[in-house]
Amino acid sequence: MTKIGFVGVGKIGQTIAYSIVMDGLANEAVFYDIVPEVGEKFEHEMRHAVTTRGLNVEMLGTTNIDDINNYDIIVITAGKPRKEGMSRRDLFADNAKLMFELSKQLPNRNPGALYIMVTNPVDMMASVFQKYSKQFTISTGDQVETMRMRSYIAKKLKVPVTQVNGFVGGEHGEDAVIFWSTVTVKGKPIEQYNIDKKEVEEYVKKIPAEIIRVLKGTTWGPATIIKDIVRSVVKNENRVMSIAVPNEFEGEMIHVGIPTVVGASIGPTLESTLSEKDRESFNAALRDFHKTFKELMSQVQLTA
């Protein structure tokens, strides 16, 4: 029996919760939001949806965070969303304060839970939450970028997306880097194909802002991909996914995306299988993330 809690049921939170519950991954789900009636009314929507599928899921919509009690997986989407013209890092101060508050409210009632961070800037929010909660936390990392990269290569080469493999790593967002040593098409290295790597990199980094400009948010792609992360945990699929796991760097636990085995337990990473160039890119991402994280943390007051 798997109990999954959803902290925040705005647009992206609803889509993620819908994808996870309708995939039959939760026996029990709670939808928490601070906005009155949002969780409650979303519960009704979900009850209507699962009825059509014949799914037997216990559900609760609530504004009381104490209702998230003894849950196995907690998906955090609460916080200010990224809007047009904003970078993910622009959200740091406000969302870090929220993660600090959640870090004090959730762990005592949910011993041993796996926390999955979605709130942007996602890797930094995972680092903030783990720093203060002392609970193992993963970020959805660069799995979204990974799927964007694969989809674009498949489109450009006119091959089924199932025949494209490879991973993106580093910090989620504009600083993500494609690990080209992992990228293959039909099992062959990408170098054997006529494709403009710079064009692929630009697509991966720029398409989110374009989607936000027109649709006011990235929703369906990320929600489906995040559902796959949860599915791999619940079903112990041991899929390799480019999530961000905690890395110790200069005495601080920070989250930077790296291909990682995702199952009932998380790890190991595939860092040792990367080319020297890709490992250098990953280490550079760690250094840059740590420097920026320290700077941003020094600008926000997080105290009890």
C-alpha positions as protocol buffer text, in pm:
chain_id: "A"
residue {
  index: 1
  type: MET
  ca { x: 0 y: 0 z: 0 }
}
residue {
  index: 2
  type: THR
  ca { x: 145 y: 335 z: -107 }
}
residue {
  index: 3
  type: LYS
  ca { x: 40 y: 662 z: 49 }
}
residue {
  index: 4
  type: ILE
  ca { x: 133 y: 973 z: -150 }
}
residue {
  index: 5
  type: GLY
  ca { x: 94 y: 1328 z: -25 }
}
residue {
  index: 6
  type: PHE
  ca { x: 77 y: 1628 z: -257 }
}
residue {
  index: 7
  type: VAL
  ca { x: 184 y: 1958 z: -102 }
}
residue {
  index: 8
  type: GLY
  ca { x: 41 y: 2226 z: -329 }
}
residue {
  index: 9
  type: VAL
  ca { x: -239 y: 2163 z: -576 }
}
residue {
  index: 10
  type: GLY
  ca { x: -213 y: 2455 z: -813 }
}
residue {
  index: 11
  type: LYS
  ca { x: -195 y: 2400 z: -1188 }
}
residue {
  index: 12
  type: ILE
  ca { x: 120 y: 2186 z: -1190 }
}
residue {
  index: 13
  type: GLY
  ca { x: 34 y: 2015 z: -861 }
}
residue {
  index: 14
  type: GLN
  ca { x: -306 y: 1911 z: -992 }
}
residue {
  index: 15
  type: THR
  ca { x: -161 y: 1776 z: -1315 }
}
residue {
  index: 16
  type: ILE
  ca { x: 105 y: 1576 z: -1132 }
}
residue {
  index: 17
  type: ALA
  ca { x: -147 y: 1438 z: -881 }
}
residue {
  index: 18
  type: TYR
  ca { x: -387 y: 1344 z: -1160 }
}
residue {
  index: 19
  type: SER
  ca { x: -111 y: 1165 z: -1354 }
}
residue {
  index: 20
  type: ILE
  ca { x: 8 y: 971 z: -1049 }
}
residue {
  index: 21
  type: VAL
  ca { x: -332 y: 872 z: -911 }
}
residue {
  index: 22
  type: MET
  ca { x: -477 y: 779 z: -1251 }
}
residue {
  index: 23
  type: ASP
  ca { x: -174 y: 558 z: -1316 }
}
residue {
  index: 24
  type: GLY
  ca { x: -278 y: 353 z: -1014 }
}
residue {
  index: 25
  type: LEU
  ca { x: 32 y: 440 z: -811 }
}
residue {
  index: 26
  type: ALA
  ca { x: -140 y: 550 z: -490 }
}
residue {
  index: 27
  type: ASN
  ca { x: -370 y: 358 z: -261 }
}
residue {
  index: 28
  type: GLU
  ca { x: -415 y: 672 z: -54 }
}
residue {
  index: 29
  type: ALA
  ca { x: -361 y: 1036 z: -150 }
}
residue {
  index: 30
  type: VAL
  ca { x: -390 y: 1367 z: 27 }
}
residue {
  index: 31
  type: PHE
  ca { x: -414 y: 1700 z: -157 }
}
residue {
  index: 32
  type: TYR
  ca { x: -295 y: 1986 z: 62 }
}
residue {
  index: 33
  type: ASP
  ca { x: -313 y: 2353 z: -27 }
}
residue {
  index: 34
  type: ILE
  ca { x: -327 y: 2668 z: 184 }
}
residue {
  index: 35
  type: VAL
  ca { x: -595 y: 2821 z: -39 }
}
residue {
  index: 36
  type: PRO
  ca { x: -939 y: 2745 z: 109 }
}
residue {
  index: 37
  type: GLU
  ca { x: -1143 y: 2484 z: -77 }
}
residue {
  index: 38
  type: VAL
  ca { x: -882 y: 2416 z: -347 }
}
residue {
  index: 39
  type: GLY
  ca { x: -773 y: 2081 z: -206 }
}
residue {
  index: 40
  type: GLU
  ca { x: -1130 y: 1988 z: -116 }
}
residue {
  index: 41
  type: LYS
  ca { x: -1274 y: 2065 z: -459 }
}
residue {
  index: 42
  type: PHE
  ca { x: -982 y: 1895 z: -631 }
}
residue {
  index: 43
  type: GLU
  ca { x: -1057 y: 1588 z: -421 }
}
residue {
  index: 44
  type: HIS
  ca { x: -1409 y: 1586 z: -570 }
}
residue {
  index: 45
  type: GLU
  ca { x: -1268 y: 1615 z: -922 }
}
residue {
  index: 46
  type: MET
  ca { x: -1033 y: 1326 z: -857 }
}
residue {
  index: 47
  type: ARG
  ca { x: -1310 y: 1111 z: -710 }
}
residue {
  index: 48
  type: HIS
  ca { x: -1508 y: 1163 z: -1028 }
}
residue {
  index: 49
  type: ALA
  ca { x: -1205 y: 1072 z: -1240 }
}
residue {
  index: 50
  type: VAL
  ca { x: -1105 y: 755 z: -1052 }
}
residue {
  index: 51
  type: THR
  ca { x: -1466 y: 633 z: -1060 }
}
residue {
  index: 52
  type: THR
  ca { x: -1452 y: 617 z: -1439 }
}
residue {
  index: 53
  type: ARG
  ca { x: -1137 y: 403 z: -1411 }
}
residue {
  index: 54
  type: GLY
  ca { x: -1268 y: 184 z: -1132 }
}
residue {
  index: 55
  type: LEU
  ca { x: -974 y: 276 z: -911 }
}
residue {
  index: 56
  type: ASN
  ca { x: -1008 y: 229 z: -537 }
}
residue {
  index: 57
  type: VAL
  ca { x: -815 y: 520 z: -386 }
}
residue {
  index: 58
  type: GLU
  ca { x: -869 y: 682 z: -48 }
}
residue {
  index: 59
  type: MET
  ca { x: -842 y: 1059 z: -98 }
}
residue {
  index: 60
  type: LEU
  ca { x: -859 y: 1374 z: 111 }
}
residue {
  index: 61
  type: GLY
  ca { x: -842 y: 1740 z: 17 }
}
residue {
  index: 62
  type: THR
  ca { x: -734 y: 1963 z: 304 }
}
residue {
  index: 63
  type: THR
  ca { x: -592 y: 2291 z: 427 }
}
residue {
  index: 64
  type: ASN
  ca { x: -452 y: 2119 z: 737 }
}
residue {
  index: 65
  type: ILE
  ca { x: -94 y: 2005 z: 683 }
}
residue {
  index: 66
  type: ASP
  ca { x: -126 y: 1768 z: 980 }
}
residue {
  index: 67
  type: ASP
  ca { x: -347 y: 1552 z: 757 }
}
residue {
  index: 68
  type: ILE
  ca { x: -25 y: 1448 z: 579 }
}
residue {
  index: 69
  type: ASN
  ca { x: 47 y: 1178 z: 831 }
}
residue {
  index: 70
  type: ASN
  ca { x: 253 y: 858 z: 784 }
}
residue {
  index: 71
  type: TYR
  ca { x: 287 y: 903 z: 409 }
}
residue {
  index: 72
  type: ASP
  ca { x: 544 y: 714 z: 203 }
}
residue {
  index: 73
  type: ILE
  ca { x: 611 y: 972 z: -69 }
}
residue {
  index: 74
  type: ILE
  ca { x: 556 y: 1347 z: -46 }
}
residue {
  index: 75
  type: VAL
  ca { x: 558 y: 1551 z: -366 }
}
residue {
  index: 76
  type: ILE
  ca { x: 618 y: 1922 z: -304 }
}
residue {
  index: 77
  type: THR
  ca { x: 496 y: 2169 z: -566 }
}
residue {
  index: 78
  type: ALA
  ca { x: 390 y: 2451 z: -331 }
}
residue {
  index: 79
  type: GLY
  ca { x: 532 y: 2797 z: -387 }
}
residue {
  index: 80
  type: LYS
  ca { x: 541 y: 3080 z: -635 }
}
residue {
  index: 81
  type: PRO
  ca { x: 546 y: 2961 z: -997 }
}
residue {
  index: 82
  type: ARG
  ca { x: 781 y: 3085 z: -1263 }
}
residue {
  index: 83
  type: LYS
  ca { x: 623 y: 3351 z: -1483 }
}
residue {
  index: 84
  type: GLU
  ca { x: 720 y: 3500 z: -1815 }
}
residue {
  index: 85
  type: GLY
  ca { x: 1052 y: 3687 z: -1796 }
}
residue {
  index: 86
  type: MET
  ca { x: 1155 y: 3523 z: -1469 }
}
residue {
  index: 87
  type: SER
  ca { x: 1443 y: 3287 z: -1414 }
}
residue {
  index: 88
  type: ARG
  ca { x: 1399 y: 2996 z: -1174 }
}
residue {
  index: 89
  type: ARG
  ca { x: 1651 y: 3159 z: -941 }
}
residue {
  index: 90
  type: ASP
  ca { x: 1431 y: 3470 z: -917 }
}
residue {
  index: 91
  type: LEU
  ca { x: 1198 y: 3258 z: -706 }
}
residue {
  index: 92
  type: PHE
  ca { x: 1462 y: 3161 z: -450 }
}
residue {
  index: 93
  type: ALA
  ca { x: 1388 y: 3390 z: -155 }
}
residue {
  index: 94
  type: ASP
  ca { x: 1012 y: 3342 z: -131 }
}
residue {
  index: 95
  type: ASN
  ca { x: 1015 y: 2971 z: -199 }
}
residue {
  index: 96
  type: ALA
  ca { x: 1313 y: 2905 z: 31 }
}
residue {
  index: 97
  type: LYS
  ca { x: 1113 y: 3054 z: 320 }
}
residue {
  index: 98
  type: LEU
  ca { x: 827 y: 2820 z: 238 }
}
residue {
  index: 99
  type: MET
  ca { x: 1058 y: 2517 z: 222 }
}
residue {
  index: 100
  type: PHE
  ca { x: 1199 y: 2615 z: 560 }
}
residue {
  index: 101
  type: GLU
  ca { x: 847 y: 2616 z: 707 }
}
residue {
  index: 102
  type: LEU
  ca { x: 759 y: 2283 z: 546 }
}
residue {
  index: 103
  type: SER
  ca { x: 1082 y: 2132 z: 674 }
}
residue {
  index: 104
  type: LYS
  ca { x: 959 y: 2195 z: 1027 }
}
residue {
  index: 105
  type: GLN
  ca { x: 604 y: 2069 z: 968 }
}
residue {
  index: 106
  type: LEU
  ca { x: 631 y: 1750 z: 764 }
}
residue {
  index: 107
  type: PRO
  ca { x: 908 y: 1522 z: 897 }
}
residue {
  index: 108
  type: ASN
  ca { x: 775 y: 1447 z: 1246 }
}
residue {
  index: 109
  type: ARG
  ca { x: 450 y: 1306 z: 1110 }
}
residue {
  index: 110
  type: ASN
  ca { x: 605 y: 1123 z: 815 }
}
residue {
  index: 111
  type: PRO
  ca { x: 904 y: 919 z: 933 }
}
residue {
  index: 112
  type: GLY
  ca { x: 1099 y: 759 z: 652 }
}
residue {
  index: 113
  type: ALA
  ca { x: 912 y: 940 z: 374 }
}
residue {
  index: 114
  type: LEU
  ca { x: 1077 y: 1009 z: 41 }
}
residue {
  index: 115
  type: TYR
  ca { x: 1049 y: 1378 z: -44 }
}
residue {
  index: 116
  type: ILE
  ca { x: 1034 y: 1470 z: -412 }
}
residue {
  index: 117
  type: MET
  ca { x: 1090 y: 1839 z: -483 }
}
residue {
  index: 118
  type: VAL
  ca { x: 918 y: 2008 z: -777 }
}
residue {
  index: 119
  type: THR
  ca { x: 904 y: 2371 z: -659 }
}
residue {
  index: 120
  type: ASN
  ca { x: 1145 y: 2598 z: -850 }
}
residue {
  index: 121
  type: PRO
  ca { x: 1434 y: 2659 z: -843 }
}
residue {
  index: 122
  type: VAL
  ca { x: 1391 y: 2287 z: -791 }
}
residue {
  index: 123
  type: ASP
  ca { x: 1745 y: 2174 z: -711 }
}
residue {
  index: 124
  type: MET
  ca { x: 1801 y: 2461 z: -471 }
}
residue {
  index: 125
  type: MET
  ca { x: 1466 y: 2405 z: -301 }
}
residue {
  index: 126
  type: ALA
  ca { x: 1558 y: 2037 z: -252 }
}
residue {
  index: 127
  type: SER
  ca { x: 1884 y: 2151 z: -93 }
}
residue {
  index: 128
  type: VAL
  ca { x: 1703 y: 2396 z: 136 }
}
residue {
  index: 129
  type: PHE
  ca { x: 1443 y: 2141 z: 241 }
}
residue {
  index: 130
  type: GLN
  ca { x: 1699 y: 1869 z: 315 }
}
residue {
  index: 131
  type: LYS
  ca { x: 1928 y: 2113 z: 498 }
}
residue {
  index: 132
  type: TYR
  ca { x: 1660 y: 2201 z: 751 }
}
residue {
  index: 133
  type: SER
  ca { x: 1448 y: 1885 z: 758 }
}
residue {
  index: 134
  type: LYS
  ca { x: 1745 y: 1643 z: 771 }
}
residue {
  index: 135
  type: GLN
  ca { x: 1531 y: 1415 z: 551 }
}
residue {
  index: 136
  type: PHE
  ca { x: 1642 y: 1243 z: 231 }
}
residue {
  index: 137
  type: THR
  ca { x: 1515 y: 1454 z: -56 }
}
residue {
  index: 138
  type: ILE
  ca { x: 1546 y: 1425 z: -429 }
}
residue {
  index: 139
  type: SER
  ca { x: 1477 y: 1685 z: -693 }
}
residue {
  index: 140
  type: THR
  ca { x: 1316 y: 1605 z: -1025 }
}
residue {
  index: 141
  type: GLY
  ca { x: 1641 y: 1749 z: -1159 }
}
residue {
  index: 142
  type: ASP
  ca { x: 1708 y: 1724 z: -1530 }
}
residue {
  index: 143
  type: GLN
  ca { x: 1474 y: 1440 z: -1617 }
}
residue {
  index: 144
  type: VAL
  ca { x: 1249 y: 1697 z: -1785 }
}
residue {
  index: 145
  type: GLU
  ca { x: 1544 y: 1832 z: -1989 }
}
residue {
  index: 146
  type: THR
  ca { x: 1643 y: 1475 z: -2070 }
}
residue {
  index: 147
  type: MET
  ca { x: 1305 y: 1405 z: -2228 }
}
residue {
  index: 148
  type: ARG
  ca { x: 1307 y: 1738 z: -2410 }
}
residue {
  index: 149
  type: MET
  ca { x: 1648 y: 1651 z: -2553 }
}
residue {
  index: 150
  type: ARG
  ca { x: 1541 y: 1303 z: -2662 }
}
residue {
  index: 151
  type: SER
  ca { x: 1218 y: 1428 z: -2818 }
}
residue {
  index: 152
  type: TYR
  ca { x: 1397 y: 1697 z: -3018 }
}
residue {
  index: 153
  type: ILE
  ca { x: 1664 y: 1463 z: -3151 }
}
residue {
  index: 154
  type: ALA
  ca { x: 1393 y: 1213 z: -3248 }
}
residue {
  index: 155
  type: LYS
  ca { x: 1203 y: 1485 z: -3432 }
}
residue {
  index: 156
  type: LYS
  ca { x: 1510 y: 1616 z: -3614 }
}
residue {
  index: 157
  type: LEU
  ca { x: 1632 y: 1270 z: -3719 }
}
residue {
  index: 158
  type: LYS
  ca { x: 1279 y: 1141 z: -3788 }
}
residue {
  index: 159
  type: VAL
  ca { x: 1323 y: 832 z: -3571 }
}
residue {
  index: 160
  type: PRO
  ca { x: 1099 y: 689 z: -3297 }
}
residue {
  index: 161
  type: VAL
  ca { x: 1172 y: 856 z: -2966 }
}
residue {
  index: 162
  type: THR
  ca { x: 1218 y: 511 z: -2812 }
}
residue {
  index: 163
  type: GLN
  ca { x: 1533 y: 476 z: -3023 }
}
residue {
  index: 164
  type: VAL
  ca { x: 1697 y: 783 z: -2867 }
}
residue {
  index: 165
  type: ASN
  ca { x: 1879 y: 752 z: -2535 }
}
residue {
  index: 166
  type: GLY
  ca { x: 2096 y: 982 z: -2329 }
}
residue {
  index: 167
  type: PHE
  ca { x: 2086 y: 1222 z: -2036 }
}
residue {
  index: 168
  type: VAL
  ca { x: 2104 y: 1586 z: -1935 }
}
residue {
  index: 169
  type: GLY
  ca { x: 2263 y: 1684 z: -1604 }
}
residue {
  index: 170
  type: GLY
  ca { x: 2378 y: 1978 z: -1397 }
}
residue {
  index: 171
  type: GLU
  ca { x: 2139 y: 2226 z: -1243 }
}
residue {
  index: 172
  type: HIS
  ca { x: 1785 y: 2215 z: -1377 }
}
residue {
  index: 173
  type: GLY
  ca { x: 1719 y: 2506 z: -1609 }
}
residue {
  index: 174
  type: GLU
  ca { x: 1938 y: 2736 z: -1814 }
}
residue {
  index: 175
  type: ASP
  ca { x: 2258 y: 2587 z: -1667 }
}
residue {
  index: 176
  type: ALA
  ca { x: 2174 y: 2228 z: -1758 }
}
residue {
  index: 177
  type: VAL
  ca { x: 2427 y: 2043 z: -1976 }
}
residue {
  index: 178
  type: ILE
  ca { x: 2378 y: 1755 z: -2215 }
}
residue {
  index: 179
  type: PHE
  ca { x: 2603 y: 1461 z: -2133 }
}
residue {
  index: 180
  type: TRP
  ca { x: 2682 y: 1387 z: -2495 }
}
residue {
  index: 181
  type: SER
  ca { x: 2883 y: 1075 z: -2413 }
}
residue {
  index: 182
  type: THR
  ca { x: 2555 y: 911 z: -2307 }
}
residue {
  index: 183
  type: VAL
  ca { x: 2353 y: 1007 z: -2616 }
}
residue {
  index: 184
  type: THR
  ca { x: 2281 y: 733 z: -2867 }
}
residue {
  index: 185
  type: VAL
  ca { x: 2037 y: 680 z: -3153 }
}
residue {
  index: 186
  type: LYS
  ca { x: 1946 y: 321 z: -3242 }
}
residue {
  index: 187
  type: GLY
  ca { x: 2227 y: 220 z: -3009 }
}
residue {
  index: 188
  type: LYS
  ca { x: 2491 y: 415 z: -3201 }
}
residue {
  index: 189
  type: PRO
  ca { x: 2680 y: 722 z: -3071 }
}
residue {
  index: 190
  type: ILE
  ca { x: 2522 y: 1053 z: -3168 }
}
residue {
  index: 191
  type: GLU
  ca { x: 2843 y: 1146 z: -3351 }
}
residue {
  index: 192
  type: GLN
  ca { x: 2741 y: 903 z: -3625 }
}
residue {
  index: 193
  type: TYR
  ca { x: 2441 y: 1121 z: -3707 }
}
residue {
  index: 194
  type: ASN
  ca { x: 2412 y: 1457 z: -3876 }
}
residue {
  index: 195
  type: ILE
  ca { x: 2274 y: 1673 z: -3601 }
}
residue {
  index: 196
  type: ASP
  ca { x: 2365 y: 2018 z: -3474 }
}
residue {
  index: 197
  type: LYS
  ca { x: 2450 y: 1976 z: -3105 }
}
residue {
  index: 198
  type: LYS
  ca { x: 2431 y: 2349 z: -3039 }
}
residue {
  index: 199
  type: GLU
  ca { x: 2080 y: 2358 z: -3183 }
}
residue {
  index: 200
  type: VAL
  ca { x: 1973 y: 2074 z: -2953 }
}
residue {
  index: 201
  type: GLU
  ca { x: 2125 y: 2247 z: -2651 }
}
residue {
  index: 202
  type: GLU
  ca { x: 1950 y: 2574 z: -2733 }
}
residue {
  index: 203
  type: TYR
  ca { x: 1617 y: 2397 z: -2772 }
}
residue {
  index: 204
  type: VAL
  ca { x: 1647 y: 2224 z: -2434 }
}
residue {
  index: 205
  type: LYS
  ca { x: 1728 y: 2553 z: -2260 }
}
residue {
  index: 206
  type: LYS
  ca { x: 1491 y: 2786 z: -2443 }
}
residue {
  index: 207
  type: ILE
  ca { x: 1173 y: 2586 z: -2503 }
}
residue {
  index: 208
  type: PRO
  ca { x: 1046 y: 2617 z: -2141 }
}
residue {
  index: 209
  type: ALA
  ca { x: 1040 y: 2998 z: -2161 }
}
residue {
  index: 210
  type: GLU
  ca { x: 859 y: 2979 z: -2495 }
}
residue {
  index: 211
  type: ILE
  ca { x: 596 y: 2745 z: -2352 }
}
residue {
  index: 212
  type: ILE
  ca { x: 552 y: 2974 z: -2051 }
}
residue {
  index: 213
  type: ARG
  ca { x: 517 y: 3277 z: -2280 }
}
residue {
  index: 214
  type: VAL
  ca { x: 230 y: 3120 z: -2471 }
}
residue {
  index: 215
  type: LEU
  ca { x: 69 y: 2872 z: -2229 }
}
residue {
  index: 216
  type: LYS
  ca { x: 160 y: 3052 z: -1903 }
}
residue {
  index: 217
  type: GLY
  ca { x: 335 y: 2747 z: -1765 }
}
residue {
  index: 218
  type: THR
  ca { x: 497 y: 2413 z: -1842 }
}
residue {
  index: 219
  type: THR
  ca { x: 257 y: 2148 z: -1721 }
}
residue {
  index: 220
  type: TRP
  ca { x: 186 y: 1830 z: -1916 }
}
residue {
  index: 221
  type: GLY
  ca { x: 541 y: 1733 z: -2002 }
}
residue {
  index: 222
  type: PRO
  ca { x: 682 y: 1782 z: -1651 }
}
residue {
  index: 223
  type: ALA
  ca { x: 378 y: 1620 z: -1485 }
}
residue {
  index: 224
  type: THR
  ca { x: 407 y: 1304 z: -1692 }
}
residue {
  index: 225
  type: ILE
  ca { x: 781 y: 1286 z: -1636 }
}
residue {
  index: 226
  type: ILE
  ca { x: 743 y: 1337 z: -1260 }
}
residue {
  index: 227
  type: LYS
  ca { x: 480 y: 1063 z: -1258 }
}
residue {
  index: 228
  type: ASP
  ca { x: 740 y: 834 z: -1415 }
}
residue {
  index: 229
  type: ILE
  ca { x: 983 y: 913 z: -1132 }
}
residue {
  index: 230
  type: VAL
  ca { x: 718 y: 821 z: -875 }
}
residue {
  index: 231
  type: ARG
  ca { x: 626 y: 510 z: -1072 }
}
residue {
  index: 232
  type: SER
  ca { x: 987 y: 392 z: -1076 }
}
residue {
  index: 233
  type: VAL
  ca { x: 1001 y: 430 z: -697 }
}
residue {
  index: 234
  type: VAL
  ca { x: 665 y: 264 z: -627 }
}
residue {
  index: 235
  type: LYS
  ca { x: 714 y: -22 z: -874 }
}
residue {
  index: 236
  type: ASN
  ca { x: 1087 y: -56 z: -798 }
}
residue {
  index: 237
  type: GLU
  ca { x: 1160 y: -33 z: -1170 }
}
residue {
  index: 238
  type: ASN
  ca { x: 1524 y: 71 z: -1119 }
}
residue {
  index: 239
  type: ARG
  ca { x: 1512 y: 299 z: -1421 }
}
residue {
  index: 240
  type: VAL
  ca { x: 1804 y: 532 z: -1487 }
}
residue {
  index: 241
  type: MET
  ca { x: 1671 y: 886 z: -1459 }
}
residue {
  index: 242
  type: SER
  ca { x: 1848 y: 1220 z: -1444 }
}
residue {
  index: 243
  type: ILE
  ca { x: 1722 y: 1331 z: -1106 }
}
residue {
  index: 244
  type: ALA
  ca { x: 1916 y: 1543 z: -857 }
}
residue {
  index: 245
  type: VAL
  ca { x: 2035 y: 1359 z: -550 }
}
residue {
  index: 246
  type: PRO
  ca { x: 2223 y: 1505 z: -253 }
}
residue {
  index: 247
  type: ASN
  ca { x: 2596 y: 1544 z: -309 }
}
residue {
  index: 248
  type: GLU
  ca { x: 2834 y: 1651 z: -35 }
}
residue {
  index: 249
  type: PHE
  ca { x: 3038 y: 1947 z: -158 }
}
residue {
  index: 250
  type: GLU
  ca { x: 3258 y: 2151 z: 74 }
}
residue {
  index: 251
  type: GLY
  ca { x: 3060 y: 2038 z: 375 }
}
residue {
  index: 252
  type: GLU
  ca { x: 2718 y: 2117 z: 224 }
}
residue {
  index: 253
  type: MET
  ca { x: 2462 y: 1873 z: 82 }
}
residue {
  index: 254
  type: ILE
  ca { x: 2353 y: 2010 z: -254 }
}
residue {
  index: 255
  type: HIS
  ca { x: 2141 y: 1874 z: -537 }
}
residue {
  index: 256
  type: VAL
  ca { x: 2267 y: 1861 z: -895 }
}
residue {
  index: 257
  type: GLY
  ca { x: 2126 y: 1639 z: -1169 }
}
residue {
  index: 258
  type: ILE
  ca { x: 2308 y: 1319 z: -1261 }
}
residue {
  index: 259
  type: PRO
  ca { x: 2186 y: 991 z: -1419 }
}
residue {
  index: 260
  type: THR
  ca { x: 2076 y: 781 z: -1121 }
}
residue {
  index: 261
  type: VAL
  ca { x: 1912 y: 443 z: -1067 }
}
residue {
  index: 262
  type: VAL
  ca { x: 1561 y: 513 z: -935 }
}
residue {
  index: 263
  type: GLY
  ca { x: 1373 y: 236 z: -758 }
}
residue {
  index: 264
  type: ALA
  ca { x: 1253 y: 156 z: -408 }
}
residue {
  index: 265
  type: SER
  ca { x: 1596 y: 286 z: -312 }
}
residue {
  index: 266
  type: ILE
  ca { x: 1773 y: 571 z: -489 }
}
residue {
  index: 267
  type: GLY
  ca { x: 2115 y: 514 z: -646 }
}
residue {
  index: 268
  type: PRO
  ca { x: 2379 y: 453 z: -742 }
}
residue {
  index: 269
  type: THR
  ca { x: 2455 y: 731 z: -985 }
}
residue {
  index: 270
  type: LEU
  ca { x: 2621 y: 668 z: -1320 }
}
residue {
  index: 271
  type: GLU
  ca { x: 2881 y: 941 z: -1276 }
}
residue {
  index: 272
  type: SER
  ca { x: 3170 y: 697 z: -1317 }
}
residue {
  index: 273
  type: THR
  ca { x: 3045 y: 592 z: -1662 }
}
residue {
  index: 274
  type: LEU
  ca { x: 3050 y: 946 z: -1802 }
}
residue {
  index: 275
  type: SER
  ca { x: 3328 y: 1064 z: -2029 }
}
residue {
  index: 276
  type: GLU
  ca { x: 3598 y: 1281 z: -1877 }
}
residue {
  index: 277
  type: LYS
  ca { x: 3448 y: 1587 z: -2047 }
}
residue {
  index: 278
  type: ASP
  ca { x: 3102 y: 1515 z: -1908 }
}
residue {
  index: 279
  type: ARG
  ca { x: 3239 y: 1452 z: -1559 }
}
residue {
  index: 280
  type: GLU
  ca { x: 3415 y: 1787 z: -1579 }
}
residue {
  index: 281
  type: SER
  ca { x: 3083 y: 1949 z: -1675 }
}
residue {
  index: 282
  type: PHE
  ca { x: 2914 y: 1783 z: -1378 }
}
residue {
  index: 283
  type: ASN
  ca { x: 3185 y: 1897 z: -1136 }
}
residue {
  index: 284
  type: ALA
  ca { x: 3167 y: 2249 z: -1280 }
}
residue {
  index: 285
  type: ALA
  ca { x: 2791 y: 2242 z: -1219 }
}
residue {
  index: 286
  type: LEU
  ca { x: 2852 y: 2139 z: -858 }
}
residue {
  index: 287
  type: ARG
  ca { x: 3094 y: 2428 z: -806 }
}
residue {
  index: 288
  type: ASP
  ca { x: 2868 y: 2685 z: -970 }
}
residue {
  index: 289
  type: PHE
  ca { x: 2561 y: 2560 z: -784 }
}
residue {
  index: 290
  type: HIS
  ca { x: 2739 y: 2568 z: -449 }
}
residue {
  index: 291
  type: LYS
  ca { x: 2867 y: 2921 z: -505 }
}
residue {
  index: 292
  type: THR
  ca { x: 2524 y: 3052 z: -607 }
}
residue {
  index: 293
  type: PHE
  ca { x: 2346 y: 2858 z: -334 }
}
residue {
  index: 294
  type: LYS
  ca { x: 2569 y: 3010 z: -65 }
}
residue {
  index: 295
  type: GLU
  ca { x: 2516 y: 3359 z: -207 }
}
residue {
  index: 296
  type: LEU
  ca { x: 2139 y: 3324 z: -223 }
}
residue {
  index: 297
  type: MET
  ca { x: 2119 y: 3167 z: 123 }
}
residue {
  index: 298
  type: SER
  ca { x: 2314 y: 3459 z: 269 }
}
residue {
  index: 299
  type: GLN
  ca { x: 2045 y: 3695 z: 137 }
}
residue {
  index: 300
  type: VAL
  ca { x: 1748 y: 3524 z: 299 }
}
residue {
  index: 301
  type: GLN
  ca { x: 1669 y: 3498 z: 666 }
}
residue {
  index: 302
  type: LEU
  ca { x: 1564 y: 3146 z: 766 }
}
residue {
  index: 303
  type: THR
  ca { x: 1511 y: 3118 z: 1139 }
}
residue {
  index: 304
  type: ALA
  ca { x: 1261 y: 2953 z: 1366 }
}
